[in-house]
Amino acid sequence: MQIFVDADACPVVDIVETIAEKYNIPVTLLCDTNHVLYSDYSEVFVVGAGADAVDYKLISICHRGDIVVSQDYGVAAMALGKGAYAIHQSGRWYTDENIDRMLMERHLNKKARRKSFRNHIKGPRKRTSEDDERFT
């Protein structure tokens, strides 16, 4: 088992590394050239700055039984399809039972945003210490 983190602007990298080190689980952080990271514990993959380049690289190297940390529902769906476990940075696990609904909601929200500039759909709320606790 290995943990792969879609690390571009991911607020739980430190938490993931702390837990992984405690249980001696290898971690790979993936980021693009606009978000270069350094880590004493994790292996860091820097991928070209193309749209979804990090996502495709992550999916190409994860395997059945690995854990993928991402806020991207598309990445989570592909990880589940490969037999990996996927978790959102909020601590919510993606499952075969909930991923279709999440993808549909994302699609409908994107469609609503395109339809009218007056329709403002709020983004995620500010991250709290409770969010970090829930993730652990």
C-alpha positions, 0 to 999 in steps of 0.5 A: 500500500502507498499513499498518493496525494494530489498535492497542488494546494492540498491543505492536508499534506502535513497530516498525511505525512505524519500519519504515514510516517507513524505507520511506515507507509510510503507517500508520493506527492504529485504537483505541477511546476507551479506548485513545487513541493519539498518533503523530508518524508515523501517522494515528490513528483513534479509534473508539467503544468498542463491541464490535469497533468497531475491527475493523469500521472497520479492515476497512471501510477496508483494501484489496487489497494493504494490510497489517493488523497484528492479533492477532484471527484474525477480523480477519485472516480478513476482511482476507485475504478483501479481498485484504489481507495480515495479520500477527500481532503475533508476526510470524506471517503469516496465510494462506489456508492457516492461517486456517481452522485458527486460527479452529477452534482459537479456537472449540474453546478458547472452547468448552472455557472455557465448558464448565468453570471447572476447565479453565484454558487459558493465555493468551499468554506474556509478550512478549520481545525475541525476539518483537520481533525476529521481528516485524521 
